[in-house]
Amino acid sequence: MAERPWQKRRLQLWLRHHSPVALPLALLLLVIGGWSLKSAVQWLGRDADSASPALRSKLQGMALESLESVSGPPLRGTLYMGIVIDPDRILNPEAYGDLNKRVQSLTNAFRTVHPGVTVQVQLFRSDSVIPKLKARVRSGLGPDLLVASGLIAGDLHAMGLSDSVQLTTQEQQQFHPASLARLRLPNGRLSGVPLLYFPEVICFNRSKVKTSPATLEELLQASAEGLRVGLATNPINIYWTAGALGANQALVTVMRGKPLQPELRQRLLGWLRWLQSASLQQRVTFYADQGQVLDDFLHDRLDWISCSSTNFSTLQRQLGPRLGVATMPSGLGGEPTPISRERVMVLGKGSSPDQRRIAKAMASFAINPLIQRSMTIGTFSLLPVNRFVPPPVSSSSTLEALVESQRQSNATEPLLDLLHAGDPRLEALAQTLVQLVFGALSPEAATEALIRDLRPLPSLQASR
């Protein structure tokens, strides 16, 4: 729906006399009128400031109370915000520009409600964030708020690089229980606050194949007919095939340190046999690095890959309408098990009282329903963590694929509960898969290697 200036002006004048119902109306316009995040927040905030100061309090009142009370003096100061980037995220100048626009959209909206705040953002690579944070915290220059993978939130707290947060029972109901369980500390507090999901899906070139293969059998058949397939051996990127071939339960059983029954052993062996068989196909290429998979897809050397929705903007810019998005293929073992990437907000260490108030206010602002839904429909590349904000799947086949992938990812929760960032078993799994697909290990030898190497280490068992 196009925004007509005279209509917006009339609504602004109406605000002066009807502010008590303005916020519900704005939410309605956002949902059915297609307003952008900028338009909705500007209308709620800056455009109505002089007429209705109480309206700003209504938007603030949507915040989580335990994170930041709406009472107290106005927020003033600088928020130092860090964002952790995945190693397989495309980071060319255009991608940096897209990320900057998204961050600025959120921070500008936040400053509409809190004009006395400025926000400075710094990016960290996930493979180097720990040492860099340690150095910054020691020097008193750590971020006040860090957006990072949910897998490292607990590690950051254990290392003394972040502070915990406390949510009331009512506030916790806004999130899926599994998301909070992974963030819960022994004292009941949380190592971070969930922010959003980036599901793992299939990206394919519509000029080469009209629809994505629905099953693994169809995928190999399409490859035999000319479809160029790219897969990474990184466990996060390849785990979806384990579910499709019925091996996910076997992997979880081994990682829990429990005996593997013959049936589960056969499923694990069957998965590894399929991977090796696929690697022998002429047009199926396995990569040790997901970044190379993305690069070859961007440069028309591959037609079909698995990809995180974090890279949608770059892929869409390059391929335009040729980019297709679909869920992973199923297999004889059932549905695929894609691993969705959850982003959480972590409170930094050593913030001043004012900076801590701002960090909490930003966290609560980012997860209120209006902002969560706006981020979703503004990019079509992420999903909200607030379970009371259903994505409008009827408006986008891409969102429909993301939602279905997120549902399928629920089956990976037992695995994620057993892992943390830097878990040596992930590296062991990756190395075994690399040796398997490049012919250095047989499926039988790889099965024995995984049973041996994926069992919990004594240090990991003691920490749980």
Phi, psi and omega in degrees: 000126178286143180272122181261124185306319183293328178291317181295320180297320179297320178294323179296319178295322179296327179304323186302336184245351186227037183300330181301334180251010184292318183296313176302323179295318179299319178297320179297316179296324180294320184285312188257347184257353177072024179295148177280166176303314182299314182295317183296314182288322177299317181295320179288326188255274191299314184294337183255359187304309187292334183271326189216082177302331182293335182293324177298321179296327179296318178293317177299327183292347177282354183289160174287126189296322183289335179283314181200116178291145180282351179275174179100176182293157177302146179286132177218140177135191182246130175260122176264113189244129178251145178232125181267127184257134177294148181295336181264010177282135178293126185234052172276173183304323180293321179294320175300319179297318178297315180297318180298320179297319180295315181295317180294326177300317179289313184292324178294321177296320178297319181288342172296323179275327182234075186295345180276006184250138168247151183235127174246132187243137175229141180263143177233140172279139184296332182280355179227007187292323184299304180298325180292320178294320178302315180295319182290320180295320178299325181269002180077020184243023180289158179292152175281331181216131182237128174263116188216172176296143178298339182289335184257355184301315180295323179295319180299319180292318181297330180274000181076023182259359180208165176250155181274168177231160179233129176243147175287166179301319180296319180293324181293338181292345178286345184247157174291135184306322183296324179297317180288325182299321180289340182260353186283133179267164181304332181275004178092345178281176184246145178279351179187174179244124179303143182240306184196170178240142168243098182290159175261128184223186174258132172248132182218161182267112183296337179286346179255330178211131187289319178227151180286140176305137184273341181226162177296325177297316178295327179296312180293327177293316179296323177296318179297335181267003174125351181287126181269115187252136176236129180227142177259145180276357175304129184306324180296324185273336185255353186297337180300330180288334179298318178293318182297337180251011173076019184259356184296320179295324178296317180296317179296319180300315179296317183291340175276353179082019181261155179297144181263115180291156184307319181296317179291325177299319179294323178294319177298315178297321180297321177298313181294324177295320179295317179300316180294319179298318179297323181294339180274351178290142186298324186249020172249120183242129175260142181235146173281342186236119179296331178299323178290326175301312181297318181296318179292326176293317180297327183259025171062032174259351175225154181247341189209123182215164167269146183205152174277146180293353176299336184259009184303316186299317179292317180295320180293323179295322183281317186261338181060225182291351178285343181284122174250148180231133181211168174281164180293153176292150173271177180212190181296336180272354179124211183284155175291164180234071179290146178263114178278140182266113180268135175253137180233159176256125185245133178283129181289173182256138174085014178289150173289164178305319180294318179293325177294318177300317181294317181299317178294321179295320178296318179298316181290326178296319186291340183249010175286154189304320182298312182291320179301314181291323180295320177297325182292307184281348179278340183233332185055031179229004181213167179234148181286151174272338179290113188286356175262014178240082181289129178294145181281076186296334181292343182267353185202125176291332177294313177298323179299318178293321179296317181295318179294320178296321178296322177297315180296329182292346177302332180289348180269357183301320177301324178290312183297329178295339183264354187247160169215165180301136180079009179302120183298340180290332175296317179294321178297318178296316180298315182295321179295319180294322178299313180296325179294306187287340177260011169085007181278341179229143172279160176304323180293316179293323179294323177300313180295324179295319181291319179299324180283317191269343184265357179293148184297137175285151180305322181293325178289320179296322181291333184274354183255000000 
